[in-house]
Amino acid sequence: MAYSSPAAPIRTARGTEYEALADVTRAIRKAATEGRPAFKALVTALHRNRQLWTIFASSVADPENGLPAPLRAQIFYLFEFTMHHTAEILAGRADAGPLIEVNTAIMQGLRAGRPGS
């Protein structure tokens, strides 16, 4: 008895991170594009984005993390930026564009590291 399809892709940590970022970035983009009527959806998407970036920050703060220290520091800086910019969006002083750009750049980096990309 087979437990999974042989055609089913094997999900890596990098692939999981990519998909999580892609999903939340789509939600932020959609809600931001729809404007004020989608404010509740934007708040939900921003909350999910904060949760994701908190996981990233926690991971790179771990001394056992295998990434190079400068990259870990950059990721932690992006976490801090995301937290601050999200507060600015919620206060009505900023738009979601920079968060979308940051997430997209990280997704590109994750994709670039995939075999066969």
CNS distance restraints for C-alpha pairs under 8 A (distance, minus, plus):
assign (resid   4 and name CA) (resid   8 and name CA) 6.96 0.50 0.50
assign (resid  11 and name CA) (resid  15 and name CA) 5.89 0.50 0.50
assign (resid  11 and name CA) (resid  16 and name CA) 6.48 0.50 0.50
assign (resid  12 and name CA) (resid  16 and name CA) 6.11 0.50 0.50
assign (resid  13 and name CA) (resid  17 and name CA) 6.15 0.50 0.50
assign (resid  14 and name CA) (resid  18 and name CA) 6.15 0.50 0.50
assign (resid  14 and name CA) (resid 110 and name CA) 6.24 0.50 0.50
assign (resid  14 and name CA) (resid 114 and name CA) 7.94 0.50 0.50
assign (resid  15 and name CA) (resid  19 and name CA) 6.15 0.50 0.50
assign (resid  15 and name CA) (resid 110 and name CA) 7.57 0.50 0.50
assign (resid  15 and name CA) (resid 111 and name CA) 7.95 0.50 0.50
assign (resid  16 and name CA) (resid  20 and name CA) 6.13 0.50 0.50
assign (resid  17 and name CA) (resid  21 and name CA) 6.15 0.50 0.50
assign (resid  17 and name CA) (resid 110 and name CA) 7.89 0.50 0.50
assign (resid  18 and name CA) (resid  22 and name CA) 6.00 0.50 0.50
assign (resid  18 and name CA) (resid 107 and name CA) 5.54 0.50 0.50
assign (resid  18 and name CA) (resid 110 and name CA) 6.29 0.50 0.50
assign (resid  18 and name CA) (resid 111 and name CA) 7.34 0.50 0.50
assign (resid  19 and name CA) (resid  23 and name CA) 6.01 0.50 0.50
assign (resid  20 and name CA) (resid  24 and name CA) 6.30 0.50 0.50
assign (resid  20 and name CA) (resid  52 and name CA) 7.78 0.50 0.50
assign (resid  21 and name CA) (resid  25 and name CA) 5.86 0.50 0.50
assign (resid  21 and name CA) (resid  49 and name CA) 7.79 0.50 0.50
assign (resid  21 and name CA) (resid  52 and name CA) 7.74 0.50 0.50
assign (resid  21 and name CA) (resid 103 and name CA) 6.41 0.50 0.50
assign (resid  21 and name CA) (resid 107 and name CA) 6.82 0.50 0.50
assign (resid  22 and name CA) (resid  26 and name CA) 6.08 0.50 0.50
assign (resid  22 and name CA) (resid 103 and name CA) 7.83 0.50 0.50
assign (resid  22 and name CA) (resid 104 and name CA) 7.77 0.50 0.50
assign (resid  22 and name CA) (resid 107 and name CA) 7.19 0.50 0.50
assign (resid  23 and name CA) (resid  27 and name CA) 6.40 0.50 0.50
assign (resid  24 and name CA) (resid  28 and name CA) 6.19 0.50 0.50
assign (resid  24 and name CA) (resid  45 and name CA) 6.09 0.50 0.50
assign (resid  24 and name CA) (resid  48 and name CA) 6.72 0.50 0.50
assign (resid  24 and name CA) (resid  49 and name CA) 6.09 0.50 0.50
assign (resid  25 and name CA) (resid  29 and name CA) 6.04 0.50 0.50
assign (resid  25 and name CA) (resid  45 and name CA) 7.97 0.50 0.50
assign (resid  25 and name CA) (resid  49 and name CA) 7.82 0.50 0.50
assign (resid  25 and name CA) (resid 100 and name CA) 5.98 0.50 0.50
assign (resid  25 and name CA) (resid 103 and name CA) 6.64 0.50 0.50
assign (resid  25 and name CA) (resid 104 and name CA) 7.62 0.50 0.50
assign (resid  26 and name CA) (resid  30 and name CA) 6.02 0.50 0.50
assign (resid  27 and name CA) (resid  31 and name CA) 6.12 0.50 0.50
assign (resid  27 and name CA) (resid  41 and name CA) 7.76 0.50 0.50
assign (resid  27 and name CA) (resid  42 and name CA) 7.43 0.50 0.50
assign (resid  27 and name CA) (resid  45 and name CA) 5.72 0.50 0.50
assign (resid  28 and name CA) (resid  32 and name CA) 5.91 0.50 0.50
assign (resid  28 and name CA) (resid  42 and name CA) 5.84 0.50 0.50
assign (resid  28 and name CA) (resid  45 and name CA) 5.38 0.50 0.50
assign (resid  28 and name CA) (resid  46 and name CA) 6.68 0.50 0.50
assign (resid  28 and name CA) (resid  96 and name CA) 7.23 0.50 0.50
assign (resid  28 and name CA) (resid 100 and name CA) 7.32 0.50 0.50
assign (resid  29 and name CA) (resid  33 and name CA) 6.01 0.50 0.50
assign (resid  29 and name CA) (resid  96 and name CA) 7.55 0.50 0.50
assign (resid  29 and name CA) (resid 100 and name CA) 6.95 0.50 0.50
assign (resid  30 and name CA) (resid  34 and name CA) 6.30 0.50 0.50
assign (resid  31 and name CA) (resid  35 and name CA) 6.51 0.50 0.50
assign (resid  31 and name CA) (resid  38 and name CA) 5.27 0.50 0.50
assign (resid  31 and name CA) (resid  39 and name CA) 6.86 0.50 0.50
assign (resid  31 and name CA) (resid  41 and name CA) 5.80 0.50 0.50
assign (resid  31 and name CA) (resid  42 and name CA) 4.95 0.50 0.50
assign (resid  31 and name CA) (resid  45 and name CA) 7.94 0.50 0.50
assign (resid  32 and name CA) (resid  38 and name CA) 7.35 0.50 0.50
assign (resid  32 and name CA) (resid  39 and name CA) 7.83 0.50 0.50
assign (resid  32 and name CA) (resid  42 and name CA) 6.39 0.50 0.50
assign (resid  32 and name CA) (resid  95 and name CA) 7.81 0.50 0.50
assign (resid  32 and name CA) (resid  96 and name CA) 6.57 0.50 0.50
assign (resid  34 and name CA) (resid  38 and name CA) 5.73 0.50 0.50
assign (resid  35 and name CA) (resid  39 and name CA) 6.73 0.50 0.50
assign (resid  38 and name CA) (resid  42 and name CA) 6.20 0.50 0.50
assign (resid  39 and name CA) (resid  43 and name CA) 6.15 0.50 0.50
assign (resid  40 and name CA) (resid  44 and name CA) 6.28 0.50 0.50
assign (resid  41 and name CA) (resid  45 and name CA) 6.12 0.50 0.50
assign (resid  42 and name CA) (resid  46 and name CA) 5.99 0.50 0.50
assign (resid  43 and name CA) (resid  47 and name CA) 6.10 0.50 0.50
assign (resid  43 and name CA) (resid  90 and name CA) 7.47 0.50 0.50
assign (resid  44 and name CA) (resid  48 and name CA) 6.30 0.50 0.50
assign (resid  45 and name CA) (resid  49 and name CA) 6.14 0.50 0.50
assign (resid  46 and name CA) (resid  50 and name CA) 6.15 0.50 0.50
assign (resid  46 and name CA) (resid  86 and name CA) 6.77 0.50 0.50
assign (resid  47 and name CA) (resid  51 and name CA) 6.27 0.50 0.50
assign (resid  48 and name CA) (resid  52 and name CA) 6.25 0.50 0.50
assign (resid  49 and name CA) (resid  53 and name CA) 6.18 0.50 0.50
assign (resid  50 and name CA) (resid  54 and name CA) 6.02 0.50 0.50
assign (resid  50 and name CA) (resid  82 and name CA) 7.15 0.50 0.50
assign (resid  50 and name CA) (resid  83 and name CA) 6.56 0.50 0.50
assign (resid  50 and name CA) (resid  86 and name CA) 7.97 0.50 0.50
assign (resid  51 and name CA) (resid  55 and name CA) 6.41 0.50 0.50
assign (resid  52 and name CA) (resid  56 and name CA) 6.42 0.50 0.50
assign (resid  53 and name CA) (resid  57 and name CA) 6.06 0.50 0.50
assign (resid  53 and name CA) (resid  79 and name CA) 5.54 0.50 0.50
assign (resid  53 and name CA) (resid  82 and name CA) 7.52 0.50 0.50
assign (resid  54 and name CA) (resid  58 and name CA) 6.06 0.50 0.50
assign (resid  54 and name CA) (resid  79 and name CA) 6.92 0.50 0.50
assign (resid  55 and name CA) (resid  59 and name CA) 6.15 0.50 0.50
assign (resid  56 and name CA) (resid  60 and name CA) 6.29 0.50 0.50
assign (resid  56 and name CA) (resid  75 and name CA) 7.51 0.50 0.50
assign (resid  56 and name CA) (resid  76 and name CA) 7.72 0.50 0.50
assign (resid  56 and name CA) (resid  79 and name CA) 7.58 0.50 0.50
assign (resid  57 and name CA) (resid  61 and name CA) 6.02 0.50 0.50
assign (resid  57 and name CA) (resid  75 and name CA) 6.95 0.50 0.50
assign (resid  57 and name CA) (resid  76 and name CA) 5.29 0.50 0.50
assign (resid  57 and name CA) (resid  79 and name CA) 6.15 0.50 0.50
assign (resid  58 and name CA) (resid  62 and name CA) 6.50 0.50 0.50
assign (resid  59 and name CA) (resid  65 and name CA) 6.67 0.50 0.50
assign (resid  60 and name CA) (resid  65 and name CA) 5.93 0.50 0.50
assign (resid  60 and name CA) (resid  67 and name CA) 7.62 0.50 0.50
assign (resid  60 and name CA) (resid  72 and name CA) 5.20 0.50 0.50
assign (resid  60 and name CA) (resid  73 and name CA) 7.68 0.50 0.50
assign (resid  60 and name CA) (resid  75 and name CA) 7.29 0.50 0.50
assign (resid  60 and name CA) (resid  76 and name CA) 6.91 0.50 0.50
assign (resid  61 and name CA) (resid  65 and name CA) 7.52 0.50 0.50
assign (resid  61 and name CA) (resid  72 and name CA) 7.43 0.50 0.50
assign (resid  61 and name CA) (resid  76 and name CA) 7.67 0.50 0.50
assign (resid  67 and name CA) (resid  71 and name CA) 6.60 0.50 0.50
assign (resid  67 and name CA) (resid  72 and name CA) 6.26 0.50 0.50
assign (resid  68 and name CA) (resid  72 and name CA) 6.29 0.50 0.50
assign (resid  69 and name CA) (resid  73 and name CA) 6.14 0.50 0.50
assign (resid  70 and name CA) (resid  74 and name CA) 6.26 0.50 0.50
assign (resid  71 and name CA) (resid  75 and name CA) 6.20 0.50 0.50
assign (resid  72 and name CA) (resid  76 and name CA) 6.19 0.50 0.50
assign (resid  73 and name CA) (resid  77 and name CA) 6.15 0.50 0.50
assign (resid  74 and name CA) (resid  78 and name CA) 6.27 0.50 0.50
assign (resid  75 and name CA) (resid  79 and name CA) 6.31 0.50 0.50
assign (resid  76 and name CA) (resid  80 and name CA) 6.39 0.50 0.50
assign (resid  77 and name CA) (resid  81 and name CA) 6.18 0.50 0.50
assign (resid  78 and name CA) (resid  82 and name CA) 5.97 0.50 0.50
assign (resid  78 and name CA) (resid 102 and name CA) 7.67 0.50 0.50
assign (resid  79 and name CA) (resid  83 and name CA) 6.26 0.50 0.50
assign (resid  80 and name CA) (resid  84 and name CA) 6.26 0.50 0.50
assign (resid  81 and name CA) (resid  85 and name CA) 5.89 0.50 0.50
assign (resid  82 and name CA) (resid  86 and name CA) 5.88 0.50 0.50
assign (resid  82 and name CA) (resid  99 and name CA) 6.58 0.50 0.50
assign (resid  83 and name CA) (resid  87 and name CA) 6.48 0.50 0.50
assign (resid  84 and name CA) (resid  88 and name CA) 6.46 0.50 0.50
assign (resid  85 and name CA) (resid  89 and name CA) 6.24 0.50 0.50
assign (resid  85 and name CA) (resid  94 and name CA) 7.29 0.50 0.50
assign (resid  85 and name CA) (resid  99 and name CA) 7.53 0.50 0.50
assign (resid  86 and name CA) (resid  90 and name CA) 6.23 0.50 0.50
assign (resid  86 and name CA) (resid  96 and name CA) 7.83 0.50 0.50
assign (resid  86 and name CA) (resid  99 and name CA) 7.94 0.50 0.50
assign (resid  87 and name CA) (resid  91 and name CA) 6.16 0.50 0.50
assign (resid  88 and name CA) (resid  92 and name CA) 6.30 0.50 0.50
assign (resid  88 and name CA) (resid  93 and name CA) 5.19 0.50 0.50
assign (resid  88 and name CA) (resid  94 and name CA) 5.38 0.50 0.50
assign (resid  89 and name CA) (resid  93 and name CA) 5.71 0.50 0.50
assign (resid  89 and name CA) (resid  94 and name CA) 4.58 0.50 0.50
assign (resid  89 and name CA) (resid  95 and name CA) 5.48 0.50 0.50
assign (resid  89 and name CA) (resid  96 and name CA) 6.64 0.50 0.50
assign (resid  90 and name CA) (resid  94 and name CA) 8.00 0.50 0.50
assign (resid  96 and name CA) (resid 100 and name CA) 6.34 0.50 0.50
assign (resid  97 and name CA) (resid 101 and name CA) 6.21 0.50 0.50
assign (resid  98 and name CA) (resid 102 and name CA) 6.15 0.50 0.50
assign (resid  99 and name CA) (resid 103 and name CA) 6.14 0.50 0.50
assign (resid 100 and name CA) (resid 104 and name CA) 6.00 0.50 0.50
assign (resid 101 and name CA) (resid 105 and name CA) 6.10 0.50 0.50
assign (resid 102 and name CA) (resid 106 and name CA) 6.31 0.50 0.50
assign (resid 103 and name CA) (resid 107 and name CA) 6.12 0.50 0.50
assign (resid 104 and name CA) (resid 108 and name CA) 6.18 0.50 0.50
assign (resid 105 and name CA) (resid 109 and name CA) 6.34 0.50 0.50
assign (resid 106 and name CA) (resid 110 and name CA) 6.19 0.50 0.50
assign (resid 107 and name CA) (resid 111 and name CA) 6.06 0.50 0.50
assign (resid 108 and name CA) (resid 112 and name CA) 6.00 0.50 0.50
assign (resid 109 and name CA) (resid 113 and name CA) 6.48 0.50 0.50
assign (resid 110 and name CA) (resid 114 and name CA) 6.89 0.50 0.50
assign (resid 111 and name CA) (resid 117 and name CA) 6.70 0.50 0.50
assign (resid 112 and name CA) (resid 117 and name CA) 6.00 0.50 0.50
assign (resid 113 and name CA) (resid 117 and name CA) 7.36 0.50 0.50
